[in-house]
């Protein structure tokens, strides 16, 4: 029975296992080939949950979101019958001021954010006679504020330019990527199915079009939480010979 089968880029992996005899194996892979497996046996001895801690699974530490309702998940711990899930915004500096706490039998919970801010969360496993150590504290940021509107820089509006045309705009603070819209001469029909194009750069090389063709373009910015800015003003350039 497979307990886990996963791909990773690291040379170590943490998992909570039930007591018993196990085997684990690893192979190296690249895009087209893989090595033979290397295998070892492993015996997991029973121990009280007092010496253990829960491993948090999702969202990852430092995650940013604009979704008001977010699912939290952690690994189940053998011997636990319930889990204490806590959320704060003071990094657990005051144990008497817990913003949200619930004790549940499952290993996942939905939390609803009420304000835009940074939050921290942790989990403890429990049963009728014992409590585990607290998990690591993970942070999550709830952000619904879109970034600033990009300002187009070049080419200048109505400028004639030879291909490839380098479309440039300012780098927006807090933006993780940009969405570029390129339209045909009617300014409403997207140039082709590649647009809108998403890029992490504040420039884009455009190498389509014919001599004398008018092409319109505009850009929006997207932050790490997924908020998208208002679209920039339109600009037009003309493909020169």
N, C-alpha and C positions, 0 to 999 in steps of 0.2 A: 504494500500500500504506500503510495506516494504521499508524504506529508507536505512536501514543497518541491517545486520545480521552477526555477527562476533564472533570469539573466541579470548580471550585474557587472559593473566596471571596476569594482573594488576587489581586494584580495581577502576580505573578511565579511562575515554575515552573522547577524544576531537573530536568534529565534527562540521562542519558549516551547519546550517539548514536554510531553507527558512522560512519566517514569516508564522505563522499559528498555529493551534492546533495539538499537537503531543502526543503520548504516548510512553513511553519507559519502558522496562522491562529487568530484569536480573535474571539469575539462575546460581547456582553453579554446576559444573560438575567434575567428575573424570573419570577414565577409563571405568567404567561400569554403573554408576548411575548419576542422576541429581536431584536437588531440585525442588520444585515448583517455578514458576516465581513470582517475586515481581514487581509490576507495579505502575507507577506514570504518571499523566498527566502533560503536559508542554505546555505553550503558548509562542511562539516566536514572540516578537513584532518587527515591522519594525524599522530599524535604518539606518542612513547613513553609507556608507562604510568608512567614515572618522574615525570612532571609532573602526574599525575592522582591522584584519590582516589576511593574507592568511596562511593556514596551509600546509606545505610542506609534500609530501607523499613519493616520491622516486626520487633518491636513498636515503637511510637513512644517517643520519649524520655520517661522518667518513668512508663512503664506499670506498673501494679500488677496482680498476678495471684495466684490461689490454686491455679492449675494446676501440678502438679509438672513436667510435660513441656511445654515451650513451644517453638514454632517461631520461628526467626529467619530473616529474609530481607533480601537486599540487591540492589542493581542490578548487572547484569553490566557489565563494563568491556571495551571492545573491545581485543583484543590479549592479554587475560589467559587463561591456561589453568588456573589454580587460584586458590583464595582461602584466606587464613589467617584463621581465626576464633578470637578470644580472649575469654575471660570472666574477670573478677577481682572481688574485693570490696574492693580497696584503691585504686580509681580510677586504676590503673596508676602508682601512686607508686613501685613497685619493679619494674623490668622483669625482674628475675630471679625474681619470685614471680608466676607466671601460674597461676591456678587450673585453667584448662582451655584447651587449644589443639588445633586440628585443621586440617589442610590438605586441602581437598576440591576437586573439579572443578566442583561445582554452586554455585548462589548461595543455598542455604538449608540450614539445619541445625537439628536438634532438640537442645535442651539440657535436662538433668534437674537441677532444683534439689534440693539436699540439706538446706539449712537455710533458715530464715526470715531474710532479711536483704536489704540493698540490693546489687545487682550492677551491674557496668558491662561493656559489650561493644564491640568494634570489629572491623574487617575490613580486610585488605590484599590487593590483587590482585597476582598474581605470574605470571611465565612463566619459561622456562629461562634468560633473560638479564637480567631486570629485575624490580624490585619497585615498586609504586605507593607513594604516601604512605598513611599510615594514615587511615582514615575518621574522622569525628567520633566521639567517645565518647558512647554512649547509656546511660542508666540504666534499670534495671528492678528492681522490688521484688517479692519472693516473700513472701506473707503469707497464712497459713492460720488466723490467730487471729480469731475472730468479735468484733464489737463488743459493748459492754455491752447488757443487756436494757433496752428503753425502760420508763419508768415513766409510767403513765397519769395524767393530771392532771385533766381535766374532760371531760364532766360527772362528778360524784361517782357512786359505785356506787349503783344503784337510784334515781337521781334522776329526777323527772319533768321533762321539758324540751320546750319548743315547737320546732317546725321553722322554719327549718333548724337542726339541732343541730351545734354546732362541737365536733368531737372533738379533743382536744389531749393531747399527751404531751411529755416532755422531749426536748430536742435531745441526741443521743448523740454523744460525742466520736468523731471518725473516721468517722461514718456519712455516706454520700453520699445515701442514700434510705431510705425506709421502706415496709414492706408492711403494709397495713391489712386486717384480716379483719373483716367484719361478718356476723353470723349472725341467723337468725330466732329466734323464741321458744324453739325446741327446743335452741338453743345449738350445734347441729351442722350445720345446713343453711345454706350461704352465702346471703346475702340475695338476690343475683342474680348473673348472669355477670360483672358488673363487678368482683367481688371474688374474690380479694384485689386491692386497688387499690394501685399503686405511686406514691408521691409523694416529692418532694424536700423538702417542708415538714413541719414537726412539728405540723400541724393539718390537719383535713379537714372540709369542710362536707357534712353528710349531710342530704338533703332528701326522704327517702322514709319510708313508713310511715303508719299510721292511728292515730287517737286510741286510747289505751289499749294499744297494741302494745308488747310487750317486745322489746328489741333488744340483742344481745350484741356485744361488739367486743374486739379485742386487736391488738397491733402487734409487728412485729419490725423490727430495724435491719439495713441492708446497707451494708458498707463498699465502698471503691473497688476492692478486689481481688475483690469478689463474695462475701465471707463474710457469712452471715446469722446474726444472733443467735438465741438462744432466744426464743420468743414471750413477750410480757408476760402478766401475769395477766389473766383475764377481767374485764370490767366490763359492767354492764347498765344501760340507761336505759329509761325509759318515755315514750312519745310522749304529751304532754298535748294537751288540746283547744286 
